[in-house]
Amino acid sequence: MKSPVLLYIVIAGLLAVLGFFVMPANAVSSNQALALGLAVGGIATPILAKLLVSSSVPSASSSSHSTGSTESRTLYVGNLPYRASEEDVKEHFEIQGSVLSVRLMKDRRTGKRKGYGFVEMPEGDAEKAIRSLNDTEFQERTLKVRMAKDKQED
């Protein structure tokens, strides 16, 4: 599962069902049962979620050695023509290899393109695209192509 919140909900639900069938009805008062359930759920849920997530996600070192270089890279593409569409950019970059996605940035208020975007490609193809397409002409504009920087968190 990708969402930890959803995982927490599923685990909490399973613990509640388990508690319903395991706990005898007249062993403790309802307030004590509620407190016990909250304490056990509050402690067990994050621990179980962390164990489930870490066991289902392969480590980066084992996956990169077994499958080769299948990681993708995001390229920053600057000085794009305002009239260029995602499909135009995709076709231009597919000359260098497989294109996983194209995102062209738009002004939120006006909806007009900003003249830059991002292209996601497999690692080897991305490096080839940088070497081949940086400082080349595309629809009468000189492209600036480089590895995108990680998004800064505020």
C-alpha positions as a Markdown table, in Angstrom:
| # | Residue | x | y | z |
|---|---|---|---|---|
| 1 | Met | 0.0 | 0.0 | 0.0 |
| 2 | Lys | 1.3 | 3.5 | -0.8 |
| 3 | Ser | -0.6 | 5.5 | 1.7 |
| 4 | Pro | 0.4 | 5.1 | 5.4 |
| 5 | Val | -2.9 | 6.5 | 6.5 |
| 6 | Leu | -4.8 | 3.8 | 4.7 |
| 7 | Leu | -2.4 | 1.2 | 6.1 |
| 8 | Tyr | -3.0 | 2.5 | 9.6 |
| 9 | Ile | -6.8 | 2.3 | 9.1 |
| 10 | Val | -6.6 | -1.3 | 7.8 |
| 11 | Ile | -4.4 | -2.4 | 10.7 |
| 12 | Ala | -6.6 | -0.6 | 13.3 |
| 13 | Gly | -9.6 | -2.3 | 11.8 |
| 14 | Leu | -8.0 | -5.7 | 12.0 |
| 15 | Leu | -7.0 | -5.1 | 15.6 |
| 16 | Ala | -10.6 | -4.1 | 16.5 |
| 17 | Val | -12.0 | -7.2 | 14.9 |
| 18 | Leu | -9.4 | -9.4 | 16.6 |
| 19 | Gly | -10.2 | -7.7 | 20.0 |
| 20 | Phe | -13.9 | -8.2 | 19.5 |
| 21 | Phe | -13.5 | -12.0 | 19.1 |
| 22 | Val | -10.7 | -12.6 | 21.6 |
| 23 | Met | -11.8 | -10.4 | 24.5 |
| 24 | Pro | -14.6 | -12.0 | 26.7 |
| 25 | Ala | -17.6 | -9.7 | 27.0 |
| 26 | Asn | -17.8 | -9.5 | 30.8 |
| 27 | Ala | -14.0 | -9.6 | 31.6 |
| 28 | Val | -13.6 | -5.8 | 31.8 |
| 29 | Ser | -15.9 | -2.8 | 31.7 |
| 30 | Ser | -16.6 | -1.1 | 28.5 |
| 31 | Asn | -14.4 | 1.9 | 29.5 |
| 32 | Gln | -11.5 | -0.3 | 30.3 |
| 33 | Ala | -11.9 | -2.2 | 27.1 |
| 34 | Leu | -11.9 | 1.1 | 25.1 |
| 35 | Ala | -8.8 | 2.3 | 26.9 |
| 36 | Leu | -7.0 | -1.0 | 26.4 |
| 37 | Gly | -8.0 | -1.0 | 22.7 |
| 38 | Leu | -6.7 | 2.6 | 22.2 |
| 39 | Ala | -3.5 | 1.8 | 24.0 |
| 40 | Val | -2.8 | -1.4 | 22.1 |
| 41 | Gly | -3.9 | 0.1 | 18.8 |
| 42 | Gly | -1.9 | 3.3 | 19.3 |
| 43 | Ile | 1.2 | 1.3 | 20.0 |
| 44 | Ala | 0.8 | -1.6 | 17.7 |
| 45 | Thr | -0.5 | 0.1 | 14.6 |
| 46 | Pro | 2.6 | 2.3 | 13.8 |
| 47 | Ile | 4.9 | -0.6 | 14.6 |
| 48 | Leu | 3.0 | -3.1 | 12.4 |
| 49 | Ala | 2.7 | -0.5 | 9.6 |
| 50 | Lys | 6.4 | 0.2 | 9.6 |
| 51 | Leu | 7.2 | -3.6 | 9.5 |
| 52 | Leu | 4.7 | -4.1 | 6.7 |
| 53 | Val | 6.1 | -1.2 | 4.6 |
| 54 | Ser | 9.7 | -2.1 | 5.2 |
| 55 | Ser | 9.2 | -5.8 | 4.3 |
| 56 | Ser | 7.2 | -5.0 | 1.1 |
| 57 | Val | 9.6 | -2.4 | -0.3 |
| 58 | Pro | 12.8 | -3.8 | -1.7 |
| 59 | Ser | 16.0 | -2.0 | -0.7 |
| 60 | Ala | 17.6 | 0.3 | -3.3 |
| 61 | Ser | 20.8 | -1.7 | -3.3 |
| 62 | Ser | 19.2 | -5.1 | -4.0 |
| 63 | Ser | 16.9 | -3.8 | -6.7 |
| 64 | Ser | 19.5 | -1.9 | -8.7 |
| 65 | His | 21.9 | -4.8 | -8.8 |
| 66 | Ser | 19.4 | -7.4 | -9.9 |
| 67 | Thr | 17.5 | -5.4 | -12.5 |
| 68 | Gly | 20.2 | -3.2 | -13.9 |
| 69 | Ser | 19.8 | 0.6 | -14.2 |
| 70 | Thr | 16.0 | 1.0 | -14.4 |
| 71 | Glu | 15.7 | 4.1 | -12.4 |
| 72 | Ser | 14.1 | 7.1 | -14.0 |
| 73 | Arg | 15.5 | 10.7 | -14.0 |
| 74 | Thr | 13.7 | 13.9 | -14.4 |
| 75 | Leu | 15.1 | 16.5 | -16.8 |
| 76 | Tyr | 14.6 | 20.2 | -16.6 |
| 77 | Val | 13.9 | 21.6 | -20.1 |
| 78 | Gly | 14.1 | 25.4 | -20.4 |
| 79 | Asn | 13.5 | 27.9 | -23.1 |
| 80 | Leu | 10.6 | 25.9 | -24.6 |
| 81 | Pro | 8.4 | 27.6 | -27.2 |
| 82 | Tyr | 5.1 | 28.7 | -25.6 |
| 83 | Arg | 3.2 | 27.0 | -28.4 |
| 84 | Ala | 4.9 | 23.6 | -27.8 |
| 85 | Ser | 2.6 | 20.9 | -26.5 |
| 86 | Glu | 3.4 | 17.9 | -24.3 |
| 87 | Glu | 3.1 | 15.7 | -27.3 |
| 88 | Asp | 5.6 | 17.8 | -29.3 |
| 89 | Val | 8.1 | 17.7 | -26.5 |
| 90 | Lys | 7.6 | 13.9 | -26.1 |
| 91 | Glu | 8.2 | 13.3 | -29.8 |
| 92 | His | 11.3 | 15.4 | -29.7 |
| 93 | Phe | 12.8 | 13.6 | -26.7 |
| 94 | Glu | 11.8 | 10.1 | -27.9 |
| 95 | Ile | 14.6 | 10.4 | -30.5 |
| 96 | Gln | 17.0 | 9.9 | -27.6 |
| 97 | Gly | 15.1 | 7.1 | -25.8 |
| 98 | Ser | 12.0 | 6.2 | -23.9 |
| 99 | Val | 9.9 | 9.1 | -22.4 |
| 100 | Leu | 7.9 | 8.2 | -19.3 |
| 101 | Ser | 6.2 | 11.5 | -18.8 |
| 102 | Val | 6.2 | 15.2 | -19.9 |
| 103 | Arg | 5.0 | 18.1 | -17.7 |
| 104 | Leu | 4.9 | 21.6 | -19.1 |
| 105 | Met | 4.5 | 24.3 | -16.5 |
| 106 | Lys | 1.6 | 26.8 | -16.8 |
| 107 | Asp | 0.7 | 30.0 | -15.0 |
| 108 | Arg | -2.0 | 29.2 | -12.4 |
| 109 | Arg | -3.9 | 32.4 | -13.0 |
| 110 | Thr | -3.7 | 32.7 | -16.8 |
| 111 | Gly | -3.2 | 29.1 | -17.9 |
| 112 | Lys | -0.5 | 30.1 | -20.3 |
| 113 | Arg | 2.7 | 28.1 | -20.6 |
| 114 | Lys | 5.7 | 29.4 | -18.8 |
| 115 | Gly | 8.3 | 28.2 | -21.3 |
| 116 | Tyr | 9.8 | 25.3 | -19.3 |
| 117 | Gly | 8.9 | 21.9 | -18.2 |
| 118 | Phe | 10.1 | 18.5 | -17.1 |
| 119 | Val | 10.7 | 15.2 | -19.0 |
| 120 | Glu | 11.0 | 11.9 | -17.1 |
| 121 | Met | 13.2 | 9.3 | -18.8 |
| 122 | Pro | 15.1 | 6.1 | -17.8 |
| 123 | Glu | 18.6 | 7.1 | -16.4 |
| 124 | Gly | 20.7 | 6.1 | -19.5 |
| 125 | Asp | 18.3 | 7.8 | -21.9 |
| 126 | Ala | 18.2 | 10.9 | -19.8 |
| 127 | Glu | 22.0 | 11.3 | -19.9 |
| 128 | Lys | 22.0 | 10.7 | -23.6 |
| 129 | Ala | 19.2 | 13.3 | -24.1 |
| 130 | Ile | 21.2 | 15.9 | -22.1 |
| 131 | Arg | 24.3 | 15.4 | -24.3 |
| 132 | Ser | 22.3 | 15.4 | -27.5 |
| 133 | Leu | 19.6 | 18.0 | -27.0 |
| 134 | Asn | 21.1 | 20.7 | -24.7 |
| 135 | Asp | 21.7 | 23.9 | -26.7 |
| 136 | Thr | 19.9 | 22.6 | -29.8 |
| 137 | Glu | 17.0 | 24.2 | -31.7 |
| 138 | Phe | 13.4 | 23.1 | -31.2 |
| 139 | Gln | 10.7 | 25.1 | -32.9 |
| 140 | Glu | 13.0 | 28.1 | -33.4 |
| 141 | Arg | 14.1 | 28.2 | -29.7 |
| 142 | Thr | 17.4 | 26.9 | -28.2 |
| 143 | Leu | 16.7 | 24.3 | -25.5 |
| 144 | Lys | 18.4 | 24.2 | -22.2 |
| 145 | Val | 18.3 | 20.6 | -20.9 |
| 146 | Arg | 19.8 | 19.4 | -17.6 |
| 147 | Met | 19.0 | 17.1 | -14.7 |
| 148 | Ala | 16.2 | 18.6 | -12.6 |
| 149 | Lys | 17.0 | 19.6 | -9.0 |
| 150 | Asp | 15.0 | 18.1 | -6.2 |
| 151 | Lys | 12.0 | 20.1 | -5.2 |
| 152 | Gln | 12.8 | 22.3 | -2.1 |
| 153 | Glu | 10.5 | 21.7 | 0.9 |
| 154 | Asp | 9.3 | 24.9 | 2.7 |
